[in-house]
């Protein structure tokens, strides 16, 4: 915050502490105009190399995203395990070089016309996320804070681990009972207009 003051950049901040999660939820999700978590999400890992070598383009992309009415959230990360080596696990390898876990949100309003909210989804999928994908070819995203309509979700959420994860899924859940839109093996099912799932 000192740096922002030195640069004469105006900002607002709000710090609240709660005794329990329930009291937090009752304030932040009910009566608070911030409406934390009620949004359309998209996300992308920003590798250290982009920050070091292409920072102007990254800054321009972030500004473009904000100018479209979206909000940019950057979670700083140091996920490199280069000194200890990489464990053999299911983590998307794109995490390894991640410096900023970028989360993009557009407002969600349960009382707004449905078409407006669909337009926000289209904005996320077709305009905002491609700006970050251009800067991070062969990159990735954190599944829990990413665009659920990502057309390249297998690569972006699981990376090279997807085929092995699908083998495990087929072994332990051969009937594909457990389903989520971008979960491993979800393309076994095809959602219908009425919400039912049919075999693809």
C-alpha positions as CSV (number, residue, x, y, z in Angstrom):
1,X,0.0,0.0,0.0
2,X,3.0,2.3,0.6
3,X,4.0,2.0,-3.0
4,X,0.4,2.9,-4.2
5,X,0.6,6.0,-2.0
6,X,4.0,6.9,-3.4
7,X,2.6,6.7,-6.9
8,X,-0.5,8.7,-6.0
9,X,-2.8,5.8,-6.9
10,X,-6.1,6.0,-5.2
11,X,-7.5,2.7,-3.8
12,X,-9.9,1.5,-1.2
13,X,-9.3,-1.4,1.3
14,X,-11.6,-3.2,3.7
15,X,-10.4,-5.5,6.5
16,X,-12.9,-7.5,8.5
17,X,-12.3,-10.3,10.9
18,X,-14.9,-12.9,11.9
19,X,-15.2,-15.4,14.8
20,X,-16.6,-18.2,12.6
21,X,-17.1,-19.1,9.0
22,X,-20.9,-18.8,9.5
23,X,-20.6,-15.2,10.7
24,X,-18.4,-14.5,7.7
25,X,-20.8,-16.1,5.3
26,X,-23.8,-14.2,6.7
27,X,-22.1,-10.9,6.2
28,X,-20.1,-11.3,3.0
29,X,-22.6,-13.4,1.0
30,X,-25.9,-11.9,2.2
31,X,-25.9,-8.3,3.1
32,X,-22.5,-7.0,1.8
33,X,-22.5,-5.3,-1.6
34,X,-19.2,-7.0,-2.4
35,X,-20.9,-10.3,-2.9
36,X,-17.7,-12.3,-2.7
37,X,-17.9,-15.4,-4.9
38,X,-21.1,-14.5,-6.8
39,X,-19.6,-14.1,-10.3
40,X,-18.7,-15.7,-13.6
41,X,-15.1,-17.0,-13.3
42,X,-12.2,-17.5,-15.6
43,X,-8.6,-18.0,-14.8
44,X,-5.1,-18.6,-16.2
45,X,-1.6,-19.3,-14.8
46,X,0.9,-16.6,-15.6
47,X,4.4,-18.1,-15.7
48,X,7.4,-16.2,-14.4
49,X,8.8,-15.9,-17.9
50,X,5.8,-13.9,-19.1
51,X,6.3,-11.4,-16.2
52,X,10.0,-11.1,-16.8
53,X,10.0,-11.1,-20.6
54,X,6.6,-9.8,-21.7
55,X,5.3,-7.7,-18.9
56,X,4.1,-4.8,-21.1
57,X,1.8,-7.2,-23.0
58,X,0.6,-8.8,-19.8
59,X,-0.2,-5.3,-18.3
60,X,-2.0,-4.4,-21.5
61,X,-4.1,-7.6,-21.3
62,X,-5.0,-6.9,-17.6
63,X,-6.0,-3.4,-18.5
64,X,-8.1,-4.6,-21.5
65,X,-9.9,-7.1,-19.2
66,X,-10.7,-4.4,-16.6
67,X,-11.9,-2.0,-19.3
68,X,-14.5,-4.7,-20.4
69,X,-16.1,-4.5,-16.9
70,X,-14.4,-7.5,-15.5
71,X,-12.3,-7.7,-12.4
72,X,-8.7,-9.0,-12.3
73,X,-7.5,-10.8,-9.2
74,X,-3.9,-11.9,-9.0
75,X,-2.7,-14.5,-6.5
76,X,1.0,-14.5,-6.2
77,X,2.6,-18.0,-6.1
78,X,6.0,-19.6,-5.9
79,X,5.1,-23.1,-6.9
80,X,8.4,-24.1,-8.3
81,X,10.0,-27.2,-6.7
82,X,13.1,-27.1,-8.8
83,X,15.4,-27.6,-5.9
84,X,13.5,-30.6,-4.5
85,X,12.5,-32.2,-7.8
86,X,8.9,-32.8,-9.0
87,X,6.9,-35.5,-7.3
88,X,5.0,-37.9,-9.5
89,X,1.5,-36.8,-9.0
90,X,-1.6,-35.6,-10.8
91,X,-0.9,-31.9,-10.5
92,X,-1.1,-30.0,-13.8
93,X,2.6,-29.3,-14.7
94,X,1.6,-25.7,-15.6
95,X,1.5,-25.1,-11.8
96,X,5.3,-25.6,-11.7
97,X,6.1,-22.4,-13.5
98,X,3.2,-20.4,-12.2
99,X,4.0,-17.0,-10.7
100,X,0.5,-15.4,-10.8
101,X,-2.7,-17.4,-10.6
102,X,-4.9,-14.9,-12.4
103,X,-8.6,-15.0,-11.7
104,X,-11.0,-13.0,-13.8
105,X,-14.6,-12.3,-12.8
106,X,-17.6,-10.7,-14.4
107,X,-20.6,-9.8,-12.3
108,X,-23.4,-12.3,-11.7
109,X,-26.8,-11.0,-10.8
110,X,-29.6,-13.5,-10.0
111,X,-32.3,-10.8,-10.8
112,X,-30.8,-9.6,-14.1
113,X,-32.1,-10.9,-17.4
114,X,-30.7,-14.3,-18.2
115,X,-29.5,-13.0,-21.6
116,X,-27.2,-10.5,-19.8
117,X,-25.6,-13.2,-17.8
118,X,-25.1,-15.4,-20.8
119,X,-23.5,-12.4,-22.5
120,X,-21.1,-12.2,-19.5
121,X,-20.3,-15.9,-20.0
122,X,-19.6,-15.3,-23.7
123,X,-17.4,-12.3,-22.8
124,X,-15.4,-14.5,-20.5
125,X,-15.0,-17.4,-22.9
126,X,-14.6,-15.6,-26.2
127,X,-12.9,-12.3,-25.3
128,X,-11.2,-12.1,-21.9
129,X,-9.7,-15.6,-21.5
130,X,-8.2,-15.6,-25.1
131,X,-6.2,-12.5,-24.2
132,X,-4.4,-14.4,-21.5
133,X,-4.1,-17.6,-23.5
134,X,-2.3,-15.7,-26.2
135,X,0.4,-14.8,-23.7
136,X,0.6,-18.3,-22.2
137,X,0.7,-20.9,-25.0
138,X,0.7,-24.4,-23.6
139,X,-0.3,-22.9,-20.3
140,X,-2.9,-23.9,-17.8
141,X,-5.5,-22.9,-15.2
142,X,-6.7,-23.8,-11.8
143,X,-9.8,-25.8,-12.3
144,X,-11.7,-24.4,-9.3
145,X,-11.3,-20.8,-10.6
146,X,-11.5,-21.2,-14.3
147,X,-13.9,-20.8,-17.1
148,X,-16.2,-23.8,-17.0
149,X,-16.8,-23.4,-20.8
150,X,-13.1,-23.6,-21.7
151,X,-13.0,-25.4,-25.0
152,X,-9.5,-26.8,-24.2
153,X,-10.2,-27.7,-20.6
154,X,-8.4,-31.1,-20.8
155,X,-5.1,-29.4,-21.6
156,X,-5.6,-26.3,-19.5
157,X,-6.8,-28.0,-16.3
158,X,-4.9,-31.3,-16.4
159,X,-2.1,-30.9,-18.9
160,X,-0.2,-34.0,-20.0
161,X,-1.6,-35.9,-17.0
162,X,-5.1,-36.2,-18.6
163,X,-4.7,-39.5,-20.4
164,X,-3.4,-41.3,-17.2
165,X,-6.1,-39.7,-15.1
166,X,-8.7,-41.0,-17.6
167,X,-7.3,-44.5,-17.4
168,X,-7.7,-44.3,-13.6
169,X,-11.2,-43.0,-13.9
170,X,-12.2,-45.8,-16.3
171,X,-10.7,-48.4,-14.0
172,X,-12.4,-47.2,-10.7
173,X,-15.5,-45.6,-12.2
174,X,-16.2,-47.6,-15.4
175,X,-19.9,-46.5,-15.5
176,X,-18.9,-42.9,-15.1
177,X,-21.2,-42.4,-12.1
178,X,-19.3,-39.4,-10.8
179,X,-19.7,-36.4,-13.2
180,X,-18.7,-32.7,-13.3
181,X,-18.6,-30.5,-16.4
182,X,-14.9,-30.4,-16.6
183,X,-14.0,-33.4,-14.6
184,X,-11.9,-36.2,-16.1
185,X,-14.0,-38.4,-18.3
186,X,-16.9,-35.9,-18.5
187,X,-17.1,-36.2,-22.2
188,X,-18.5,-39.7,-21.7
189,X,-21.8,-37.9,-21.1
190,X,-23.5,-35.3,-23.2
191,X,-25.8,-32.8,-21.4
192,X,-29.2,-32.4,-22.9
193,X,-31.3,-29.2,-23.0
194,X,-33.4,-30.4,-20.1
195,X,-30.4,-31.0,-18.0
196,X,-30.3,-34.8,-18.3
197,X,-27.1,-36.6,-19.2
198,X,-27.0,-39.1,-22.1
199,X,-24.1,-41.2,-23.3
200,X,-22.0,-39.2,-25.8
